[in-house]
């Protein structure tokens, strides 16, 4: 919205700063961060007042959670989404389709998560909206986003899958649509599975988003794409504004989510943020790189798939508990040890993913 102030610029005044994505990204970050600090405590107090028992704790989960996390309010993802949406609309160019596509996915998956969280807290049970219903709605949202992205992309990239390192393109044809759907829905649910300890999900999400933001900015500039040998996707640079807002809102939330958490993001936040990561990757044509940058989320999701599949086949378990962060809890790792070590892993994977920009 503030980009339109450039209409009052003669090219050498203060208003000219709003032409620059980096300046507006900084503004988006600070706006979202302040939003989180200002509205965080009032929101937590409101959630506590409305949620008599807080987030329901699974009885088959780690025993320590029954005492350390009981009574903690959930749906804190509302704070992240509020900061993210306000800041993005304020600082991003609203004539860029990619911005609206990513915002659509974020809000839509946030609404799915909100419905699930609301069902849980009102019924005081860990069983919310049916998993099949959530998946079905998620795939519908992802289908709209995939078609939207394909429509916006340049003709020569419309249904192409970019292969990292070799700078190749694989023409998927109409199969690109279901592929993009799987990327978005898979990312949303993988982040959702990761959100099981205080601060565990939000920092890796910010790290992954920051890496994808750099990539989106790079592929949106002809000079960078020529130098790096990657595909030019005009308009994706504006996604950096969204990412900056996400990081600012995420840090504002982490202030209250740091152990011991005063609030959980809930499915409201985890599904929305995971969906956002998938949407950014699809927009920037870096779907495969997302699997590297978000490798932690991939491992968390795979641990659940392996555990469930193996148990159905043999009646035995591979891990002490899934997702895998609970496995390490069972092995005696403290919660801060797991969280910080997983943060470190996320940072390493993000740097490897960014390295694919140069390794050609």
ABEGO torsion letter per residue (X at the ends): XAAAAAAABAGABAAAAAABAAAAAAAAAAAAAAAAAAAAAAAAAAAAAABAAEBBBBAABBAAAAAAABGBBBGAAAAAAAAAAAAAAAABBAABAAAAAAAAAAAAAAAAAAAAAAAAAAAGBABBBBAAAAAAAAAAAAAAAAAAAAAABBAAAAABBBBBGAGBBBBAEAAAAAAAAAAAAAAAAAAAAABABBGAAAAAAAAAAAAAAAAAAAAABAAAAAAAGBBBBBGAAAAAAAAAAAAAAAAAAAAAABOBBABBAEAAAAAAAAAAAAAAAAAAGAAAAAAAAAAAAAAAAAAAAAAAAAAAAAGBBABABOBAAAAAAAAGBBAAAAAAAAAAAAAAAAAAAAAAAABX
